[in-house]
Amino acid sequence: MYINCHTYYSLRYGTFSEEELLRLAIEFGQEALALTDINNTSACLNFVRLAKAGGVIRPVIGVDFRHNAQQLYVALAVNNAGFQEINDWLSEHSHAHKNIPDLAPSFKNVQVIYPYRQIQKLNKKHFEDYEYLGLDLDDLTYFHSSEWRIYTHKLVFLHPVTFRNKTDFNVHRLLRSIDNNILLSKLRFEQQALPSETFVADLENSLTNTGGENYIFLLENTKKLLDTCRVDFDFSPNRPHQNLQTYTQSLEEDMALLREKVNEGLKKRYDVVTEQISRRIEKELDTISQMSFVAFFLVNWDIIQYCKRMNYFHVGRGSGANSIVAYLLYITDVDPIELDLYFERFMNLFRTSPPDFDIDFSWRDREDVTRYIFERFGKKGQVALLATYNTFQHSGAVRELGKVFGLPKHEIDLLSEGTFVYEQLDATSQLILRYARRIHGMPNHLSVHSSGILISEKPMHYFSATDMPPKGFPTVQFDMIIAENVGLYKYDILAQRGLSKIKDSIEIIKQNQPNAPDFDIHDTKPFMKDPLINNKISQAQCIGCFYVESPAMRMLLKKLSVDNYLALVAASSIIRPGVSQSGMMREYILRHRDPERRKLAHPIMWDLMEETYGVMVYQEDVIKVAHEFAGLGVAEADVLRRGMSGKFRSTDEFRRVNMQFIENCRKMGHPEKIIHEVWNQIESFAGYAFAKGHSASYAIESYQCLFLKTYFPLEFMVAVLNNGGGFYRVETYIHEARIHGGEIISPQINLSSIETHIVGKKIYLGFQFLSGIEEAVISAILTERSQNGPFTSLNDFLDRVAIGIEQIDILLRIGAFDFTGINKRTLLWEAHYRLNKTPPKTLQQELFRTPPKHFNLPKLTSSQLEDVFDQIELLGYPLCDPFDLLLETPVQTHFVEDMPKNINQVITMYGYWVNHKRVKTSKGERMLFGTFLDQRGQWIDTVHFPPVAAKYPLRGRGIYQITGKVVDEFGFLSIEVIEIHHLAYIIDPRFAETSEKSNVQNKKLPSNITEPTRKIYSSSLG
């Protein structure tokens, strides 16, 4: 009879899973068992689910309440209401970060067991009906003389179970050391469990022989206690979901409201309502009603309405875009009729897993959207964030254990990185690696799911205790898998920077071009027909535009000459691993470029997917093939589609549909070879391709970005900079702005803000890009400037802003005081004299300002090159062409524009490194794909096969001399590198020797370096 069992969700304490706990309980002949993790309920629901499925152990759940490692009491739930009471109590203290009190509250449906040592400490002599005194085997040796021996009816067997064996005990001690951040040798007795906390082989005999008295009655009392506890949750596949059941007051009102909002959207979305549209709406509404998801749609609609009121942009994507009801509610902007999207991909009666909408918001807006959801739907504690488990992985486990064993950092690094020969390690290092494997995969701490929010009908504490992480919203203690098992289906509220770029661009355009023509960024259909925008896509001129800017997408767009919406939708899915790795991406490109090759498509596949030349590109294509080619029902076909993912691949349901697919194909007379060929295509990619609606959502957002970049390129690039860039580094987007005519100006004390802003064509970089500048200093500058006007001189600035010499040094070196017309070296000396390294902490306004003392300084100068190297140090890139910083001027032979004339020829080019990607070949060898910019700002794409990658490794940022063969693959030109060399820069004149400095300073930068046609940006040198 065990009423105090721990799993490894007793974080950094327990040593095995809830599955293993149940296995051990069966092995030791238990009929009922209580899971009581320490201040945690993560495993409770899954423990009940597994126990019910096994049918051997009756599960009891509760919590072992402790202060650090000191056990205060164990609480067992009598019923579900009792579990909620326990969760309320635990959450109250978790949210407030308060210690658990020594005494339990007056529970109504909870049994409380105090350990004997705690009873002694409290000198507790009165026990309520729900309170018990727990004895362990060690307590029995002297309990016969205890004054509490008279409470016979209150005595129960409280023996903790934490380990399986001695190894587990060792793991426990290591975890406790990690938790307390101490050396193993410093771990105290009271910080750890006893090694005896295991299942006892002969429990009755142990109780009979302990202390000379028969304590067998403890087992009878414990059994009676366990018999009072009956907690149950429904985990059956057909159980009703536990989400909010009604949005209004009743199901009938909900359905009426949903129809009303659908009809409102119908008038706005469609000029002509066809019979097809009407049938589709009725079909979806019927399914939504049957599956009890009316409130689910209305809650999402409500969230979108709030966002419209707040002018927050959103994108509804994922399989939810397959729903015309979602389209009419403006949850998504993808027309499923136009794209022939199956609703069954999103929701059907056969589907056992929940549907969900993936709704993206701006990263600036998502927190407020989350706040709204909690306030709107969580007034009775019905809303919480989902949790995830951060587990010990090899590197982290090795590092933690290395600290526990007292290893020096360089030895920990060696073990963590795996750069060792195991046999050559000392005994301690080998021990660390062995125990790192033991704790690998164990939960280390709870974290917050990236996007999942639960909105339940019952209070969330009915299912779990909640934590209060730094985000400030209650978070359950289980993950999305457990949530789905019990019927809680998440709402996905995600954040992305792409939407912020769009929203910010529009605001910047209003400020910088107040007379610009009006446009509706949400009306994307005109964008899709715009030849200027489509030409940008076909030429892959998409830098800054969401996901289409990456090197892989640039390559694909050029190979396909993508110049329309549907082609961009297809490209969004073709780039996914399943399509590309199965060979279908290449086949799609071949058929796209060669109409004759399309004849290779099987007639049935061509009829089903003429739009994609008979090649499966989307997840929906699996449904099409299974439905039309194999004769499966659409809902069953979606089961097959879901079965492709690793999570469901082994399920009986998938195997049944798999067999039915083959059997149906045979009945329909398809040749055996074709059956298996089609099946192999399905199996090779379906788990990795995008849903078509998902790709369409991404394509719409890309068109919005492309519209802005085409007609308002400078404002758009400023928005990109202010939202953290994108796939590339900041300097790439500065280059792109300059290419489009922008004049880039370093941060200025009177003209710059925290973020970058634009006036006309002048782009003032924000203070946020200055390395080492403090937020408090920026805030003080902007506040003072706003209240009392621009600064007139350095002395005026120092009189008005409290600043240290290190901070003013940054501002002077970047040229923030260039407006004074005084050389910055002179200003630096003046600042040093004024501040003397001890600036006042605060400044008081003076009634009569006395002029600062004047110092006679020698005439100081600084060269243009010194300014450039200051920019490199403080911004990370210079505001000049990096090619002008080369030690030796390159003998240029070719530019990107020369590549078409030199196909299959070996040429030499010079390129500034942008990025590179490492990949492994089928033989496990390393090769590289590189991205560079030539001297005219055009993109160079390189391929480095394994021998070249090994012989000529890339050394990061800088300029390279690239020699290789020009290769044309489907119209996309790249360089197959033969050799590549990193070129040297000139010496930084600030640190050069006198003779070198003289030579370097005499180097003049070209007078035309500000021309927008030049590539004018760089990064740290070398």
C-alpha positions, 0 to 999 in steps of 0.5 A: 500500500503506497500512498507517496510515489514520485516520478521524475516530474518531481523535478530534479528529485524523482528518477523514473516515469509514470509508466515505469511506476505503474510497471513496478506497482504491478510487479510488486502486486499492488492493486491501488497506487497513489501518485504524489509528485512533489509540488507538481501535477504534471504526471497525474492525468497521464498516470490515470490514463495509463492505469485505466488502459492497463486495467490492473492498478486503480490510480489515486492522485495527489501532491506531496507538499514540501518546502524544498526537500522537507516533507510537510504533508501528502494530499490525496484527492478523494474525487475530482473536486478534491483534485481541484482543491489540491490544485487550487492550493498548490497554484495559490502558492506557486503564483505568489511564489510563497512557501507552502504552510506547515498545515494543510487548509480545511479541505472538503474532498481531500485526505491529508497525511502528515509524516510523523516527523512533521507531527512531532515538529508541530506537536499536532494532537488533534486530527480532523476526519480527513487528517492522518498520521503517516509512518515509514518503516524507519519510524516504527523502530521507536514509535511504540514509545511515542505519545502518538501511538494512541491514534491507532485509527489515524495511523497509515503507512507512508513509505515514499517510493522514489527509486528502483535501485542503487543507481537511481539513488545515485542519479537522485543525489546528482539531480539534487546537487544540480537543483541546489547548484552545489558540488556533490560532496556538499550535498547535505543529508536533509537535501536528499531522500533516503536510499530506502525509498523503494518498493519493499519486497515483503512488506507485511513481514517487514511491518510485523518484525519492525520494533517488535510489534505487529504493525500490519494494521497500518496496511488495513488503514492505508487500504481503507484510505485508498478506497475513499479515493476515486478520481476519474477522467474520460480518455476514450476516443469518442469522449466529448471535448472539454473546451468551452461548450457555449459562447452565448447562453446556449447551443441554439443561440451559438448556432444562430449567431454563427449563421448570422456571422457567416451570412454577413461574411458571405455578402462581403466575400463573394459578389456571386453566391453559387450553389457550390458555395451554398452547399459547402457552407451547409456541409461545414456548419453541419459538421461543426455542429455535430462535432460540438465546435460551434463555440470553438469557431465563435471564440476564434471569431471573437478574438479576430473582432478584438484585433480588428478593433485594435488594428492588429494584423493577423494571418489565419493559416494551417489547415483551418484555411480549408474552411469556408466558414473560417474564411467568412468569419475572417479568421483566414483570408484564403478562399477554399473554393478558389483553391479547391481545398477539402474541409475534411483536411481540417475537420471531419467526423472520423478525425479523433484529433482536434482541429485548430486554427494557427493564428499569427499576430505581430510579435508586438501585439500577441501579448495583448491578444493573450491578455484579452483572451484571459480577461474575456474568457478566463474570469472563472479560471477557465483559461491557461497557457499550455506547458512544455517540458524542458528535458535534459539533453546531452550537452546540458546534462554533461555541463550540469554534471560536470559542475556537480563533480567540480570539473574545470570549464575546459574539460566540461567543454570537451565532454559537452562538444563530444571531441574526445575518445572515451577510452582515454578519459579519466574515471570521473569523466566517464562517470559523468557521461554514463550518468548523462545518459541516465538523465537524458530526456528527463524533465528538467523544468517546465516551460511555456508552449510557444503558442497554445492557450486552453479555454475550458468549460470547467475551471482549469484547476479541475485538470491541473495546478498552474504556475505563473511564469514571467509571461504573467499568465497561468500555465498548466503543468502538462503538455499538448499531448496530455491536453488532447488526451483529456479533451482540451484542445488548444487555441494557437496564438502565434507571433511573427515579425512579418506582420509587424513589418507590414503594419509598421510599413503602413504607419511609416508611409503615412508619416513619410509620404502623407500624400501617397495614394490610399490602398487596402493592404488586405485586398490582395487580389489586385497585388496578385495581378500586378506585373511589377510585383510578379516580375519581382517574384520571378526575378527573386527580388524578395529580400525582406519579404517574409519567407520568400527571401531565403536563398533556397526560395530565391533559387526555387523562384528562379527555377520555376520563374514564378510569376503568379499567386498559384505558382507561389502557393505551390513553391511554398509547399515544394520547398518542404523536405518531404517534397524535395527529398522524395524527388518530386520537387525536381520532377515538378520543376521538370514538368513545369519547364517542359510540357512534353514531360508532363505526358509522363504523369499517370492519367489519373494523377494528371486528372486529379492534380493538373494544376501541379502537373500530376505531382503531389505537392500538398497534403490535400493531394494525399486526400485527393489520391486516396479518395479518387484513385483508391475510392476511400471516403474523404474523411477516411482519406484524411485519416490516411494523410494524418497517418503519414506523420511519425506520431500516428504511423504505427496506429491500428487505424492507419494500418487499417486504412493503408490496407483498405487503400491497396485493396480498393485500388485492386478492386478498381483495376489499377495495375499492381505496379502503379498501386505501389508507385502511388503509395510510395509517393504518398508515403514519401512526403505526406507527413512533411508537405504543407497543407495547401491552405497553409501555403496559400496563407503564406503566399498572401502575406508574401504578396502584401510584403512585395506590394510594399517593397515594390511601391514603398521600398524605403519605408518597407526596409525601415520597417524590416530593420525595426523588426529585427530584419529577417533571414539575413543580418541587419547590414543586408537590409541596409544594403537593400535600402541603399540599392533602392535610393536610400541615404543611410545616416549613422545615429544622430543625437538630434535626429535619431530615435531608438528605432530607425526612421526615415525623412524623405530618402534619408534613413537615420539608423536607430540608437538600438543598433549601437553596440554598448549603448545603455537603454537608460542613456537613450531614454534620458536623451530622448526625454530631454530632447522632447522636453527642452528641444534639440541640443546645440553643442556638446557642452549643452548636451553634457549640461542637460544629460547625466552620462558617463565617459564610456557612453559619450565616447560611443556617441562621439565616435559614431558621429552623433555630434557631427552637426557641431562641425567640430572634429570628433577627436577634439570633442572626445578630449573636451568630454574627458576634460568635462566629465573626468570619469566621474559624471554626476548621477543626476543633473539639476537645472541651473538658474544661470548656466555658467559657461564651461572652462575653455581648454586650449587643445592642439588641432586634432583630426580623424580620417575617413577610414578611422570613422569607418573602423569606428562604425565597424566596432559600434554598428557591426558594419561600416557605412562604406563599400567593404570592397574599398577596405581591401588591402589590395584592390581586386583585379576584377574580371567578372560580375554577376551580370557576366555569368549568363555569357560564361555558362560552363566556363571557369571564371573568377569573381569577388564576393562579400560573404552573406551566409552559408549553409552546411549540409551532409551528402548521402555519404555523410560528407560535408558540403556547403552552399554559399551566398555572397554579394558582388561589387555591384550588389548582385547575389552570387550563389555558390556550391562547395562540394566536399573536397572543396569544402574541406580544402577551402573552409569559409572563414565567416565575414569578409570578401572572398576571391571565388574561382569556379564554373558557372552552372545553369540549373533550370535557369538558376545560375550558380558557381561550382567553386574550385577554389576560394580565398579570404582576402585581407583588409587594410590595417585599422589606422587607429591601432597601426604603427606610425609608418603604417598609419600614415600609409593607411590614412593616405588611402582615400575612399572613393568619392561616390561611395554614397551612390545607391547602386553600390554595395555599401555595407560590411560587418566586422573585419575578417 
